[in-house]
Amino acid sequence: MQQTTNTILMVRPTSFRANEQTAVNNHYQKEMNDVAQATLQLKAQEEFDAFVEKLRSIGVHVVVFDAKDGLDTPDSHFPNNWISFHENGNVGLYPMFAENRRSERRESVLDQLESEGFNIKNIIDYTSAEDDNLFLEGTGSLLLDRVNRKAYCTLSERANEELFIEFCEDFEFTPIVFTANQTVDGNRTPIYHTNVMMCLGETFAVICLASIDDKKERKNVIKHLKEDGKEIIDINEKQVNNFAGNMLQVKGKDDKRYLIMSQAAYDTLSPAQIKTLEKHTKIVSSSLNIIEACGGGSARCMMAEVFLPRA
């Protein structure tokens, strides 16, 4: 089992705007009513294309899906929320909180991967849970330690505990459950996705420990990270708000490891944090200001890791 992959699936932004259906519990989104939708779309596509180019320049194999079917999918550039790929050829399909995000689950994405030589053996489909208003949004909700077979998940409206346990049984992960909170208008409210406040690399973990208010839960998360030899880089809530938790380690040319993040995330890190991370991996950042502001997600959300075997 490997923690990092060289192949990433990315979906080019279509119908791009701040998604009104996700804004109810994604407090990182900002309305940009003074900018025309066509302008936003163009800027988002420019950021996306530059990001893809940057990844390819370091040797990451990026499969770009360009949806031209006219569906209203303002968050389609965040594919990691609806699909996950695994080394044994399994694919997970996940139930989504926002109705207009459910159209992102296009079969043509799987067709494209198969046409590129990847082998899909089995699809494990949790999407019927939407009928019961139960959700688990892929590797947004699930932080997977693929080597040590552990799955970390912060519970929220978009991450149901029973579904999480079911996933862990199906995919053979040990579940580590907790609640991570953020301060909104003076109140502590659940962070909607685990990958906003936490990133797992091969030998390190970036995590906002202060967001886990329950001391017992926090202690348990630290225990698991330490027993698996992960050096913990603790970030604060301000850094989370600038997407410092939303990072992904990937493999580039010659098997070199890179930690991918947005420019905003990089700029919010302290020199000491950067130094610690650079002991483990090279850092690559790209400007994603419009995507972050309107979409309320960042670099990690845009990359669905492909671990599938080659056919």
C-alpha positions in Angstrom: 0.0 0.0 0.0 1.2 3.5 -0.8 0.2 6.8 0.8 1.0 9.0 -2.3 0.2 8.6 -6.0 1.6 10.1 -9.2 -1.8 10.3 -10.9 -4.5 12.9 -10.1 -7.9 13.4 -11.6 -9.0 17.0 -11.9 -12.2 18.5 -13.4 -12.1 21.9 -15.2 -14.6 24.4 -13.6 -18.0 24.7 -15.3 -20.9 26.9 -14.3 -18.5 28.4 -11.7 -19.9 30.5 -9.0 -20.4 30.5 -5.2 -22.7 27.6 -4.7 -25.7 28.8 -2.7 -26.5 25.1 -1.7 -23.2 24.5 0.0 -22.9 28.0 1.6 -25.2 27.0 4.5 -22.4 25.0 6.2 -19.3 26.0 4.3 -18.2 29.2 6.1 -15.2 29.6 3.9 -17.2 30.7 0.9 -17.6 34.4 0.0 -20.2 36.0 -2.2 -18.7 38.0 -5.1 -21.9 39.7 -6.4 -20.0 42.6 -7.9 -18.3 40.3 -10.5 -20.1 38.9 -13.5 -20.5 35.1 -13.5 -18.7 34.8 -16.9 -15.7 36.7 -15.5 -15.6 34.5 -12.5 -15.7 31.4 -14.7 -12.9 32.7 -16.8 -10.7 33.6 -13.8 -11.4 30.2 -12.2 -10.4 28.4 -15.4 -7.2 30.4 -15.6 -6.3 29.5 -12.1 -7.2 25.8 -12.8 -5.1 25.7 -16.0 -2.1 27.3 -14.3 -2.4 24.8 -11.4 -2.5 21.8 -13.8 0.5 23.2 -15.7 2.4 23.5 -12.4 1.6 19.9 -11.4 2.6 18.6 -14.8 5.9 20.5 -14.7 7.0 18.6 -11.7 6.1 15.2 -13.3 2.6 14.6 -11.8 0.3 12.8 -14.2 -2.9 14.9 -14.3 -6.0 13.5 -16.0 -8.2 16.5 -16.8 -11.9 15.9 -17.3 -13.6 18.8 -19.2 -17.4 18.6 -18.7 -19.2 20.1 -21.6 -22.6 18.8 -20.9 -24.2 22.0 -19.7 -25.1 20.7 -16.3 -25.4 23.2 -13.4 -22.4 22.0 -11.4 -20.7 25.1 -9.8 -18.4 22.9 -7.6 -17.4 20.3 -10.3 -13.8 21.3 -9.8 -13.8 19.6 -6.4 -14.1 15.9 -7.6 -12.5 14.4 -4.4 -15.9 14.8 -2.6 -17.8 12.3 -4.8 -15.3 9.6 -5.7 -12.3 7.8 -4.4 -9.9 5.3 -6.1 -8.1 2.4 -4.5 -5.1 0.2 -5.3 -7.2 -3.0 -5.5 -9.3 -1.5 -8.3 -12.2 -0.5 -6.1 -14.0 2.9 -6.6 -16.1 4.6 -3.9 -19.1 6.8 -4.9 -20.3 9.1 -2.2 -23.6 10.8 -1.1 -23.5 14.6 -1.4 -25.2 17.1 0.8 -26.0 19.7 -2.0 -28.4 18.5 -4.6 -26.7 20.3 -7.4 -23.4 18.5 -6.6 -25.0 15.1 -7.2 -24.9 15.8 -11.0 -21.0 15.8 -10.7 -21.1 12.0 -10.5 -20.6 11.5 -14.3 -20.0 8.0 -15.6 -17.9 9.5 -18.4 -15.2 10.3 -15.7 -14.8 6.6 -15.2 -14.8 6.0 -18.9 -12.0 8.5 -19.4 -9.9 6.8 -16.7 -10.5 3.4 -18.3 -9.5 4.8 -21.7 -6.2 5.9 -20.1 -5.5 2.3 -19.1 -6.7 2.2 -15.5 -8.6 -0.9 -14.3 -11.8 -0.4 -12.4 -12.8 -3.8 -10.8 -15.6 -2.9 -8.4 -17.8 0.2 -7.6 -19.0 0.6 -4.0 -21.9 3.0 -4.2 -23.1 4.8 -1.0 -25.2 7.3 -2.9 -28.6 5.8 -2.0 -28.0 7.3 1.5 -29.0 10.6 0.0 -32.6 9.4 0.2 -32.3 9.3 4.0 -30.4 12.7 4.1 -27.2 10.9 5.2 -23.9 12.1 3.6 -20.2 11.2 3.5 -18.3 13.4 1.0 -15.4 11.3 -0.2 -11.9 12.3 0.7 -13.3 15.6 1.9 -14.8 13.8 4.8 -12.3 10.9 4.9 -8.7 11.4 5.7 -7.1 8.1 4.7 -3.9 6.7 6.0 -3.7 4.1 3.3 -0.5 2.5 4.7 -1.6 2.0 8.3 -5.2 1.4 7.2 -6.7 4.2 9.4 -9.4 6.7 8.4 -9.9 10.0 10.2 -13.2 11.7 10.0 -14.7 14.8 11.6 -18.4 14.5 11.9 -20.7 17.2 10.4 -23.8 17.6 8.4 -21.7 16.2 5.5 -20.1 13.3 7.4 -22.4 10.8 9.0 -20.9 8.5 11.6 -22.8 5.3 10.6 -21.9 5.8 6.9 -18.3 6.4 7.9 -18.2 3.1 9.9 -19.8 1.3 6.9 -17.1 2.7 4.6 -14.4 1.5 7.1 -15.8 -2.0 7.1 -16.1 -2.1 3.3 -12.6 -0.8 2.6 -10.9 -2.2 5.7 -9.8 0.9 7.6 -9.8 1.5 11.4 -12.2 4.4 12.1 -10.9 7.4 14.1 -13.9 9.7 14.7 -13.9 13.2 16.2 -15.6 16.6 15.8 -13.5 19.6 14.7 -15.1 23.0 15.2 -14.5 26.6 14.0 -15.7 29.9 15.5 -18.5 31.5 13.4 -20.1 34.6 14.9 -18.8 33.7 18.3 -20.2 30.2 18.2 -18.3 26.9 17.8 -19.8 25.1 14.8 -18.5 21.9 13.0 -16.0 22.2 10.2 -17.7 20.7 7.2 -14.8 18.6 5.9 -11.9 16.9 7.6 -9.5 17.8 4.8 -10.0 21.5 5.6 -8.3 21.1 9.0 -6.0 18.1 8.4 -3.5 16.8 5.8 -1.7 13.4 6.0 1.6 12.9 4.4 3.8 9.9 4.4 5.8 11.0 7.5 3.9 14.0 8.8 0.5 15.4 9.6 -0.6 19.0 9.3 -3.6 19.5 11.7 -5.4 22.1 13.6 -5.5 20.4 17.0 -7.3 23.4 18.7 -10.3 22.7 16.5 -10.9 19.4 18.3 -12.6 20.8 21.4 -13.1 17.4 23.1 -9.8 16.7 24.9 -10.3 12.9 24.8 -10.8 13.0 21.0 -7.8 15.3 20.5 -5.6 13.0 22.6 -6.8 10.0 20.6 -6.0 11.6 17.3 -2.5 12.6 18.5 -1.9 9.0 19.8 -2.7 7.5 16.4 -0.6 9.9 14.5 2.4 9.5 16.8 2.2 5.7 16.9 2.4 5.7 13.1 5.5 7.9 13.2 3.9 11.1 11.8 5.5 14.4 12.8 2.7 16.8 13.7 2.7 20.3 12.3 0.0 22.1 14.4 -1.8 25.0 12.6 -4.2 27.5 14.1 -7.7 28.6 13.1 -6.5 31.6 11.1 -4.3 29.3 9.1 -7.2 26.9 8.5 -9.3 29.9 7.2 -6.5 30.4 4.7 -6.6 26.7 3.6 -3.4 25.7 5.3 -5.0 22.3 6.2 -6.1 21.7 2.6 -2.9 20.2 1.2 -2.0 17.0 -0.6 1.3 15.1 -0.9 1.9 13.6 -4.3 4.6 11.9 -6.3 6.3 13.7 -9.1 9.2 12.9 -11.5 11.7 10.3 -10.3 9.3 9.5 -7.4 10.1 12.8 -5.7 7.5 13.8 -3.1 5.8 17.2 -3.3 3.3 18.9 -0.9 0.7 20.7 -3.0 -1.1 23.8 -1.6 -2.5 27.1 -2.6 -0.4 30.3 -2.5 -2.7 31.6 0.3 -2.0 28.5 2.4 1.7 28.8 1.9 1.7 32.5 2.8 -0.1 31.8 6.1 2.5 29.3 7.3 5.2 30.4 9.6 8.9 30.1 8.6 9.3 27.4 11.3 6.3 25.4 9.9 7.7 25.6 6.4 11.2 24.5 7.6 9.6 21.5 9.3 7.6 20.5 6.3 10.6 20.9 4.0 12.4 18.2 6.1 9.8 15.8 4.7 8.9 17.0 1.3 9.3 19.8 -1.3 6.5 22.4 -1.3 4.7 23.6 -4.5 2.0 26.3 -4.3 -0.3 27.9 -6.9 -2.6 30.9 -6.7 -6.2 29.8 -6.3 -7.8 33.0 -4.9 -11.0 33.0 -6.9 -11.6 29.3 -6.5 -11.0 29.6 -2.8 -13.2 32.7 -2.3 -16.2 31.4 -4.3 -15.8 27.7 -3.9 -14.8 27.6 -0.2 -12.3 24.9 -1.1 -8.7 24.8 -2.2 -5.9 22.7 -3.7 -6.6 19.4 -2.0 -10.3 19.5 -2.9 -9.4 19.9 -6.5 -7.4 16.7 -6.7 -8.9 13.2 -6.7 -6.0 10.7 -6.2 -6.0 7.8 -8.6 -4.5 4.7 -7.0 -6.2 2.3 -9.5 -4.1 -0.5 -11.0 -3.2 -0.3 -14.7 -5.2 -2.7 -16.9 
